[in-house]
Amino acid sequence: MYQKKILITGAEGFIAVNLAIFLSKKNFKIFGIGNKKYTKKISNKFGYNLLLNKKIDLKNLKKNFKNVDLIIHCAGSGSVGLSNQENYKKNYLTTKAVLDFSIQLKKKPKIIFMSSYSLYGNSYNNSIKENFTLRPLSSYAMTKKFSEEILLKYSKIYNLNISILRLASIYGEGLKKQLMFDACEKISNNKNVFYGTGNEIRDWLHISDLTILVYKIIKKNLNYNTIINCGTGKGNKVKNILEIIKKQFNTNIKIKYISKKKASPKILITNIKIAKSYKWEPKINIKKGILNYVKWYKKINA
């Protein structure tokens, strides 16, 4: 039986590693390119047949990955706080490299691109549909928008098959950055200052739910372009997330909020009607997800 070959870029990042582990158990051959320099022993544990610790550019892609059926493009800055130049390099230029590589292959691979719901900006107070206008506020979101645009442009010119996944706030055990990790670090050390107002509303999707959705999208084997919001369709205030975490550390410290210099959307909640059409829905609610996350955090810090 032919094993579909999948190349994952940004292969040592949180989302990529979880996808590699999950998809390698589903009879796919998984290859990766990224630059954190994991050992072969560790990369095998993640399910990679080959993990290349090199820059994601056309030269390295052409030299090492001649025959792939699907590229899951996870590479990117993964953070809103980087400079415009860093975001452009990590988000946009890696996307262009993947496209320039894809069009040179005899059999064009499908591309799944990990985008972000931050593209929608501050424009909407209710759940956001994929066809809503994009108004990115940060350079991170702007370079994700540029990446989406060049993906669709190449698709039109070279007949590529593209799936754009606009990810909500992805979290889960193993992620050592972003709000939940930051909150565990601070609260466990009796620190109480957080940026923002606490009233920002976000849609939180557990990594295990995302990996299942990606698998279902791959299995559907679409022959047309699609854009899919990947979230739960429910919003939670940052301050409510912090209160749940606080309880797990059995502390009464009072959280203080200081305003951010950088613009950040007030409300981001996805409409997931399209995602649900893949016979998928999120299984892990936010409270259970946070409890699991704090449990993991305590275990690694025991």
N, C-alpha and C positions, 0 to 999 in steps of 0.2 A: 504493500500500500504506500502511495506517495505521501511523503510528509511535507506539508506546506512549510516553506522557509520564511521566517519572520526576522527582520532586522529591527532592533530597538536602538534608537539614538538616545544619548544622555543616559546610557545603560546602567549607570551606578546610582542614579537618583532614586528617590523614594517610590515614585509611581512606576518607573521602569523596572525596578527590582521586583516589586510585587506582581507586575504583569508577567515578567519572565518566569517567576516561580509558578504562577497559576497556569500560564499557557504551555509551559514545558510538560506539564502533567496531562495536557489535552492532545498529545501526539503531534505537536508542532516542533520543528527544529528552530531553536532560538539563537540568534547571533546578536552581538551588541557592540556598540562603539561609544566610548565615553572617556573621561580623563581623570578619574580618581585613583587609578592604579591599584585596583584590587588584585590580590594574588589569584592564580589559576584555581587554587583549592576553593577559595571563597566564591569565585565566579561560577564554578561547577555546582556549588551548593544552591546558587540562584537559578540554575537550570540552563545556563548559557552553554551552547556547544563551542562557541568561540566568543571571547570578550576582548576587544582590541582597545588598548589604552592609548588612544591617539586623538588628535584634533579632528573634529567633524568638518572635513573639507572634501572637495571633489577628488583630489589626488588620493587620499586615504580610502575613500569609499570605493573608487574605481579599482584600486589595487587589491582590495581585500574581500569585496562582496559582489561577485560577478552575477550571481543568479539568486535573486530573492523574489518572493511572491508578494510580500507585504512589508511596508516600512511603517513602524509606529514611531512617530517623531515626537519624543518626549524631551529632547534637549532644549534648554532655554535657561534664562536667568533664575527662574523659580522664586524670584523675590522682587517686591515692589521698590525696595530701597536703593537699587543700584543706579549708577550714572546712566545718562542717555546713551553714551557710547557703548557701555557694557551691555545694556539691554539690546541695542541694535546688533552688536556682534553676536551675542548668545542666542537671541530670538530670531532675528531676521536673516543674518548671514548663514546660520546653520540650515535654515529652511531653504534658502536659495541653493545651498550646496546639495541638499537632498534632492531638490528638483532637477538641478543640472545633471546629477548622477542618474536619476530615474529616466530621463528622456534619452540617455545614451544606451540604455539596455534594450536588447532586442524585444524581450517580453516586458512590457511596462508594469512595474509593481503598483499595487494599490497603496495609497498613503492615508494613514490615520494621523491627524495632527492634533496634539493636545494644546488647545487654546484656553481662553479664560473668560469667565462671565464678567470680569472687570471691564471688558470692552463696552458694556452697556452704560457705564458711567453713572451719573447721578440723576438720570432722567425719569425714573419710574418708581412709583410707590407700591405697585402690586407685582404679581408674578410676571416675569419677562419672557416673551416668546422670541423664537429665533429670528423672526423677520422684523423685529423692532430696530429702530435706528441706533447705530453705534456711536457713542460719544465718550471715548476713553479719556480719563483724566491724567493718568501717569504715563511716563515714557515706557514703562513695562507694558501697560495695556495698549499703548499706541503701536509699539513694535509687534505685538501679537496681531493687531489689526493689519499692519503692513504685511505680515506673514500670511494671514488669511487671503489678502488681496492677491499676492503673487502666486499662491497656491491655485486660486481660481482662474487666474490669468493663464498660467501654464496649462491648466486642465483644458481650457478652451482651445489653446493653440496646439497642444500635443496630445490631446485626447487622453488625459490622465484621469484616474478615478480617485476622487478625494472625499474623505469623511473628516469634517471639522468638529471636534468635541469641545464645547465651551464648558470647561470644568468649573463647578462651584468650589467652595472652600473644602479641599480634600484633607482628611486627617486620618490618623490611625496609629496603632502601635508601631514604633520604629521611626517615626518622624521626629527629628530633633531640631525643629525650628517652627516658626509661626506661633499663633496665639496660644494654643494649648500647651506647647512645650515651654514657651516663655512664662505662661501663668504658673505651671508646676514649679519651674525654677525659682520664680519670685516668691510665690506663696509659701513654698517649703522652707524658704530662707527669711521669712517674715518681711519681705519687701512688698510694697503695696501700690506702687505708682505705675499706671498704664496710660498709653497714648489714646487720644480720642475722647469721646464723651461717655462711652459705655452703652449708648443707645443705638449704635450702628447695628443694623440687622443683616445677618449673613445666612446663607443656605449651606449647611455642613453635610458633606457626603463622605461616608466611611470608605476607605480604600478597598475593602473587600467587595463592597457593592459596585464600585467603579470597575474592578477587574472582571466581574461577571457581565456587566453591561458591554465592555469592550469585546469580550468573548462572543457575546450574542450578535454584536455588530459584524464581527469577522465571519461568523457562521452564516449570517444572512447573505453574504457574498453579493452585495449591491453592485449594480453596474451603472450607477449614476451618482452624482455628487450629492452630499447631504451635510447639513449642519444640525448638531444635536446638543441641546442643553443637558448637562450631566449634573443633576443635583437631587434634592429630595422633594422640591416644591414647597418646602416649609422654611420659614425664617425664624431665627433666634437672636435675641439681643446679646451683644458681647457681654454685658453685665450679668445676664442670666447664666451664661457659660461659666463666667468667673465664680459666681456664687456656688454652682454645682461643684466646681473644682475645690473651692474653699472648704466646703463641707467634708470632702474626702481627706483633707489635711487637718480637720478638727481644729480650726483656728477662727478667732473672732476679729482678725485684723480688718480694718475698714479700707476698702479699695478707694484710691484717689485717681482721678483722671486729669490729664493735662492735654491741652489742645495740640493737634498735629500741625506741623508746618506744611506737609505735603497733602494735596487734595486726596480725599478718599470718599468713595460713594457712601451715602447714608443707608440706603436700602438695596440689597441685591437678593432677590428670590427668583428662582428659575421656574418657568412653566415646563413640565417634563412630559407633556402629552406625546411628543415624538419619541422620547426614550422609552416610554411605556408601550409603544407600538411594537417594540422588539420582544414583547412578552417578558418584560423586566419591571421590577420595582424595588426600591431600596428596602432592605430587611432590618438594618440596624438603626434604631432611633437614637436621637442625640444623647439622651441620658445614659443609655446602655453603652454607647460608644465612648462617652467621657469616662465612665466608671472603668471600662476596660483599659482606656488610655492611661488613667492615673495609676491603675494597678501595675501596668507595664513600667511606668516611670519610677514607681517606688521600688520595683524589683531591680531595675538597672542601677539604682542608687542605694541599694541596701548595703 
